[in-house]
C-alpha cells in the first residue's frame, strides 16, 4: 500500500473523509496526509477532532481527560426526552453498562472482576479446542468443492464467534442466533455507510440478545458451570459485586467484542501474508516467528482504525484547543505507521522489533481479550495458509467494511488450486 501524500496538489484537510470508497479500501494515504499536514485535525464533516501522530495517540489513550464515556452524553442529548424511541433508549442503556465505555473507578472495578477469564493461562487451556474448531471449519469449506475459500465468512468469523460463545456457556444449538444478533448490534456500535435503519435494527437485536442472556443467567444461577457466565454471576454474589443488569450487559459485550476484533485480525493477517510472499516464505522457514508476525499485523493493518473519546476537560494540543464535550477520534492505524517512531513504517516486516504498536490500545483500556485474540490468530492464520499452499486473493470480490472505528473485511475470497500430489 502506498501511503506517501501526493505532492501534485495541496492537501485539503477539511475534505478528508475516511468513509470514502478509496479510504475504506486503503485509509493509509489519507491518514499519512493528516499526520503530516494537520495532526490535530478538526473535521467539519464529522464534527470531531482526529489525532494521528503516535505520541499524541499514545498520550491520549493514557489520559483520563480523553473520556471513554461517550454513550451517556449521547443518551442524555438524544434519548432522554419526550418522544424518543424506547427501544433505542434501552439499547443505549445496555451499551452504557459496557466496561469499554466507562472511566475509573467503574472501569477499574469491572475490569478487575472480568480479568481472571482472560489470563494467558486461561487462554492456553482452550487452545486445543480452538485448533479443533479451526480444522473443522477448514475441512468443511474446502470439501465443499466450491474452489474458493472466504477466509472471513468460512473461518475467521465462525471460529471466533464460536469460541467466545462456548467460553460464556452459550449452547451450540443457540450460537447461530447469537451471530445474527451480534451482526445487528454491530451497526448500532460502529455505524457505517448505507445502513440508515441500523439504529432500529440494532435496538431490536439488542433486546432479543439481552432477553436471551437474562434467561441464560437464570439457568446458570440454578446450575453453575465452569464458564465465564458463571464466573460473572459468582463475582456478582461476592462483596465487590456485579448487578444483574451488569452481568447481562457484560455478557453482551463479551459476545460482541470477543469476536469482532479477532475476526478482523485474522483476515488482515492472511491478506498481508498473501500479498507479501517473501514474508510468508520467511515464516515457512522460521515458524517461531509467528508471534512476531501477529504483532506486525497489529501494527501494519490492525483492527482498530480509530478509537472514540469525549473530552472531559479542555486540553491544549499542538496549538489547538480541544474543548470539554468535543468528540475525538484517536487513530491507532495512523500512529502505528508514524515514521517518527517506526523505520520504513509502510513496509510489512515480521522481523521488525516489536513492543511499540498500539493495535490493542495502551493504558487502562488495553484490550482485555488481547491474549485470546493473539492465540486465535496464531492458530487460524497458519492453518489457512498451510491447507492449500497455492492461494490467490480474489481482489475483485474482496470487501472492506465501510465503518469509521474498525478496520476489517466483510469478505476475503481466495481462489483454491488443487493440492499437489501428497499434500493434505
Secondary structure, DSSP 8 states (H G I E B T S, - for coil): ------SSS---GGG--TTSHHHHH--HHHHHHHHHH-SEEEETTTTEEEE-SHHHHHHHHH-TTEES--HHHHIIIIISSTT--HHHHHHHHHHHTSGGG--TTHHHHHHHHHGGGGSHHHHHHHHHHHHHHHHHHHHHHHHT--SEEEIIIIIIHHHHHHHHHHHHT--GGGHHHHHHHHHHHHHHHH--SS-TTHHHHHHHHHHHHHHHHHHHHHHHHHS--SSHHHHHHHHHHSSS---HHHHHHHHHHHHHHHHHHHHHHHHHHHHHHHH-HHHHHHHHH-GGGHHHHHHHHHHHH-SBS-EEEEESS-EEETTEEE-TT-EEEE-HHHHTT-TTTSTTTTS--TTS--S---TT--GGGS-TTHHHHHHHHHHHHHHHHHHSSSEEE-GGG-EE---SSB--EEE-EEEE----TT--
